[in-house]
Amino acid sequence: MTVLWCPSDPPPWPDLHVTVAGLGVSGVPAAKVLRGLGAAVTVVDGGDGPRQRAEAAELRELGIEVRLGNGETLPEGTRLVVTSPGWPPHAPLFAAADKAGLPVWGDVELAWKLRRPLAGTGEPAPWLAVTGTNGKTTTVQMLASILTAAGKRTAAVGNVGVSVLDAVLAEEPYDVLAVELSSYQLHWAPSLRPHSAVVLNIAADHLDWHGSMEAYAADKGRIYQGNTVACVYNLADPATEALVREADVEEGCRAIGFTLGAPAVSQFGVVDGLLVDRAFVTDRHRNAAELASVDDVRPPAPHNIADALAAAALARAYGVEPRAVRDGLRAFRPDAHRIALVADVDGVAYIDDSKATNPHAAAASLAAYEPVVWIAGGLAKGADMDALVAGAASRLRGAVLIGADRALIREALARHAPEVPVIESAAGQTGAPAMDAAVRAAAGLARPGDTVLLAPACASMDMFTNYGERGDLFAAAARALADGEER
């Protein structure tokens, strides 16, 4: 039976046929949740390998229909499509949904629709939302640490790896959620209205998915729509402020900037080595609240301090006291492969920032150290390297280039830093042998007081399983040098 349903109304789940696009990390839980609500669920996936078949067998036992090897055709009777974030907007399945006048939701939109009121307030737990080209995970984890220090039951969820669906349906409800959102997730979340949100920065990324820089930025800017208390933006990145200006927010919502310099009124910043708040204080024209010391941020690299200010702004917008900001930042420990010191050999520091998978992230990492022997390269994903190299040229002692697209960086170095010595890895070399050779080459260029920095500015899959393996092999090679071993 075809059920007529207006997407602005609460979904009549038991009468609704929902198609879930993708058997990925968000598609499978979404399918299970929807089936638990009573919906008829069909999962479609273009793959038909061992992983998909195993997932399909589990879902079929729950009464969920699964169609493998065809992710393009819309199942008959579909009234709603729920997609995994990675499926691009131009996929044929969505064209068919659009032609049929059907809504398409992502897992974040579904989670937003399924929020439940908290006891005592009658309102769902507020979302403090974070996006940006780089720094999202660090910021949302700092935010969760601050909220925990304030005594709140919270979690870092979303693109950070913890399902936001699981969070909103948790048996013991959360007081507040720190939500990391990718541009993909934001594209498919039209109803999202966070309590407060931040766009950390905007740089070219995922343009193959979005189609243009303008579309990418617009999807990032969706995070500000309907904010009720604060839209937090980066004073060093005018594109983020432009997104705030364009946002349709609730009356009374404030624009709050953050800066590594001294803050003006309604801003967060740094004064004499202290993180300070001139936004959420009494008489902000004359007063500021001391939140933490720069040394409370570990490591105190400039982009980490910026992330800490953004997290602090969101926490203060929620009402957290200054002491909790300090305690939360002191308790926070960054994930592996984010500007992590892995060895010190003969006065040379070896820093793993394998997570720097695009030029914008690598630029932030390079700005934190001087002089640097830079290990870079991999899959550039169409990125341009000229601005990155030009900005870092004065800091470079040397460069060791690896990976499929290392020529892009070599050519940029020749244009903007021709005096910097460059060593290239052997063609076709991958895995541990490639990284061992790169680290030994970097050690030969470095002098006491230098930093050997793995900040590749590229993805890893041409040579390594993922950026984590790339960072682990770098750390192992650096430690082998420290131990005097030959790997």
N, C-alpha and C positions, 0 to 999 in steps of 0.2 A: 504494500500500500504506500502510495506517495503521500508524505506528510508535508503540508505547507507550514513553514516556520519563518518568522522574522528574526534575523540574527541579533537584533537589539533586545529581544526578549530572552528570558532564561531558557536554555535548551530543554526540550522535552525528551530527556535522554532515553527512556524506554521505547520511544517511538521513532528514534532518530537512527539513520544509517550513516555512519561516519567512515570515511576512507582515510587511513593513516599512510602517509608517504614515507617509506624508508624503514628498514629494520636496524637502524643505528641505535646509539646510546640513548637518544631521546624518543625515538619511534616506538621501541618495545615497551618502555614504561607507560607511554601515552596510550598505547593500545590496551594495556592491562587496566589502566585506570578507567578508560572509557567503557570497557566491557563490564567492569565492576559497577559502573553507574547504570548499567542496563542497556546501553546502546548496542545496536548491531554493528560490528566492526569488521572491516576488510583492510588488511595491510597489503600494500603493493610495493615491490622492490624489483629493480632491474636486474639485480644479481641472482645467481642460482648456484652458488658455491656451497661448500660444506658448512660454513658459518651460517649462511642464510637458511639452509635446510634445518640445521639444529634449532635455530631460533623459531622457525616456522612450526616445527613439531611441538615445541613447548606451547606456543600460542594456540595452536589448533586444539590442544587438550583443554584449553579454557573456553572453547567455543568461538574462537576468532578465526575468520577466514583469512587465508594468506595466499597471495598470488605472486609467484616468483617469475623472474625473467621478463616481466612486462610492467614497467613503471610509468608508462605513457598514457594508457587508456583508462578513462574514468569508469569505475564500476557502476553498473546500472543501479538506480535507486539512491545514489549518494546525495545527501543533503548538506554535508559539511566535510571539508578536507582539513586534516591536521597534519602538518608537515614537519619533518626534521629540518633543523636550521640550514643544513648545507645544501638543500635542494634549491637551485637558482630560480629566480622569478620567471625566467623564460622557458621553463620546463613545459613540455606539451601537456602534462597532467593539469597544470594550473591554467593553461590556455583553455582547456576543455571546461574547467570549473568556472572560469570567467564567462565563457560563452553561455553556460547554463545558469549564470547568476548566483553561484554558490560562494559562500564565504570560505576563505582559507586562513587558518590559524596556525601559529607555531606553538611549540610546547609552552612558551612563556605566556602567550595569550590564553591558552587553556588553563594554566595555573592561575592566572589572574581572575578568570571567570569562576574558579573553584575555591577561592579564598573563603574562609569561614570566620564568623565574628568571634572575638575574644570574650571570654567571660568577664563581666564587669564593665566592659566598654561598649559592647554591641557592635564594634567595628573590627574589621580584619587587621592583622598585624601590618603596620606600615612597611613599605619597601624604601630603602635608601639605595639608589641605583647608580651604577658606575659603568661608563663606557669610555672609549678612546682607542686610538690606534695602538698605543703602548702603555703599559703600566696598570692595566685593569686589575689583574690578579693580585699584584702587590697591594694596590689601594684597597680592594675589597677585603683582603685578609687583614690589613691594618685596621680597617673600619670594624670588622668583626671582633678583633682583639680589644679595641677601645670600648665597644658596646659590652663585651663580656666583663671588662674591668669596671664598668658602670653597674654591674649586677644584672644585666639583661640576659634573658635566654635568647640566643641569636645563633645564626650560622651564616657562613659565606657560601652562597649558592649561585646557580645559574651556569654561566660559561666557565666558571672555576672548576667544574667537574661534579659538583653535587646537584642532583636534580631539583629544580625549583618546584616541580610537581610533588616530589617526596616531602619537601619542606612545608608546603601549604596544607598537605594532607596528613602531616605527622600527628601521631596519637596525642602527644603532649605538645600543645601549640607553642609557637615562638612569640616572644614579645615584639620583635622587630627583625627584619631580614636585611642582610647586606647582599645585594644582588648584582653580580657581574653580567653584563649583557653585551653580546657581540652585535655587529651591524646586521648580521643574518637574523638573529633573534628579534631585533628591533623592527626589522622590515615586516615580520609576520606578527606583530603585536599591536594592532591598531587601538585597542582599548586601554592600554597601559597608562596609568596615572600615578607615578610615584609620589611619595611624601616630598622627597628632595632628590636631586640627581646631579651628576657631574659628567661632563665630557672633558677628559684629561688633555687631549690633543687630537689633531686631525692631520694625517699624512697619507699619501697615496698608498692604498693597500686593497686587495680583493677587488680590483677594478674589473676583472674578468667576470665576476659574479654580479656586480652592481651595474656595470655597463659604462659608468662615467664617474669622475671624481665628484661631480655635483650630486649624483644619486647616492653615492657612498656617504657624503657628508649629510645629506638630507635624512638618511636612515639613522645615522648617529644622533642627529638632532631630535628624532622622535622621543628620545628619553626625557626631554624637557616638557613635552606636551602634558598639560594638566597638573604640573607640579603645584603643590599646595603651600610649601614653606620656602624652599630655596632652590634656585638654579645656580650651581657652582660652576665657574669657568676659569680658564687659565689665562692670566693677563699676558703671558709670553706667547700665546697663540690666538691671534685675533679671530680666527675662524670659529673658535669656541664661543666667543662673545657674540659673534654674528648669529650663531644658532640660538642663543638665549634671546636676542632681540626679536627673532622670527617666531619664537614659541608662543603658543596660546596657553597661558597659565591661569591658575585660579587667582582671584583678586587678593592682593596682599602678599603674594609670593615675591620674594626678593632675589635680585641678582647679586651673587657674592663671588668676588674674584679672589684668586690666590696668586702669590708672587714670591719669588726668592729674595726680593728686596723688601724695603720697609713698606708696610701696608698703608693705604689710605683708608678713609672711612668706608665701612662695609666690605672690608677685605681681610684676608689672612696673609701673613708674611713673616719675615725674619728680621729681628732687630737684636744686634749684639749677641748673636749666637743663640737666640731664643725664638721659638715658634710662638707667634702671638695672634690674637683674635681681636679685630676692631669691628666686628659685625654683630656678634651676639653678646653685647655687653651694655650696661647702663651708661648713657651719655657717651656713645661711641665717638663723638667728635673730640672728646678729651681723654678718654680712657681706652685701655687695651687690657686684655686678659693674657697673662703668661700661661702657655699651655705645656711646653716641654722645652728641653734643650736640644739643639742640633745633635748633640752626642747621644741623645736617647734614640735616635734613628740609626739603625745599623743595617748595612754600612751607610755612613752619612754622605753618600754621593748626591750630587745636585738633583738628579731625577727622583731619587728616593725621598729626598726632603720635599720635593714638589708633591709626590704621592701622599706623603704624610700630612701635608697641609690640606690636600683635597679630602682625605679621610677625616681629618679633624673638623673641617667645615661641615661635612655631612653629619657627623656625630653631634656637633654643637647645634646644628639646625634641629636635630631631634631632641635636644635638651640635655645632653651629657655635660657633666661638670668638668672644669679644666683638669682636675686631678686624674680623672679617668682617662683623659687623652694621654697624659704623661705615662700613666701606668700601663695603658694598652700598648703604646709605642715601645716601651721598655720590654714588654713581654713578647712582642712580635719577633718572629724569626722568618726570614725570607725562604721561599722554596729553593731547592737545588737549581743550579745553573743560572742564577740571577746574581751577577757581580759577586761571586763567591771566591774568596781567597782559598786556593787549594794547596799551595806550596810556596815556600820561600827558599830559594836556592842561590847561595852566594850573593845575597843582597838583592836578588831579583824576585819580585812578587809575580806569581802566576794566578791570573784571575779568570774564572770561568763565567762567561756570560753567553753561553750557547743559546739561551732564550732570545738573544738579539737576532731575530730572523728576518729583519727588514732594515733598510738604511736609517729610518727614524730611530729605531731602538739602538742601533749600533752607534749613532751619533751621540746619543745621551751617554752611553757607556764610555766612549772615547773621551768625552768632555770631563770625565771624572778622574782621569789619570794623565800624568806627564812625567817623563817621556814614555812612549809606548812602542813596543814591538807588537804589531797587530797581526793576528792570524784571522784571515777572512776568506770568504768564498763559499760556493755551494750552488744552489738553485736560486737565481735572482728573481724569478717570477715576473720578469719584465721590468723590474725596477731600474731607475737611473742612479748611478753611483757618483756623479760629478759633484753634487752639492755636499754629499757626505765627505768625500775625499778633500775637497777644497776647504771645508770647515775644520778638518782634523789635521791638515798638512803640517802645521807648525808643531804638533805634538808627536809626530812620528819619528822614531829612531830607525824603524825598518818595517817591512811587511812581508809576511809569508802567506802565499795565496794557494788555496786548495779548491777543488771542486769543478763542476762542469762549466760554470760561468765566471771563473776567475779572470778571464780575459777582460771582462767589463771593468773590474777593479784595477787591473794592470794598466789599461788604457787611461782610466781616470787619474791614476797616479802619475803616469807619464805627462798628462796635461797639467796637473795642478801641484804635483810634488816630485818633479823630475830628479831631485837630488836624493830622494829616499831610496835606499837599497831595497831591492825586491827579490825574493826567492820564491820559485814556483814548485809545487809538488809534482811528482812524476805523473804523467798521464795514465789514467786508468787505475791508479792506486786508491784503495778504499779501506775503511775500517781501521783497526788498530795500527797496521803498518803505516798508513797514510798519516795518522795523527802523531805517531811516534816520530816520524821523519819531520813533520811540521814543528813539533816542540823542540826537537834537537836543532833545527835550523834557526828557530827563534832564539834559543839559548845562545847560539853563536853570534847573533846580532846584538844581544842585550848587554848592558853594563850595570854594575852595582847601582841601585837606586831606580832602575827602570822597572816597568811593568810589562810582562808578556800577557797580552789580553786576547782571549778568544771571544770576539764579538763579530760573528761571521757576516752579518747583514744579509744573510741568505738562508733559505731552507736547507735541510740536511739530507733529504732522501736520496740524493744521487750517490752518497758515500756511506751513509749511516742509516740505521733503522729509524731514528728520530733525533730531535735535538738533545734529548736526554742521554742517549748513547754517545753522541758526539761530545757532550760535556764530560761524561764519565771517562771516556778514553783520553780526553785532554788532561783531566785530573790525574789519571793513572800514569800517564807519560811524564807529567811534571813531578809527581812523587817519586817515580823511578829515578829521575835526575837527582832529586834530593838525597835518595838513598845510594846514589852512585851505581845504580843498576843499568844494565843494557837490555832493553826490551826488544 
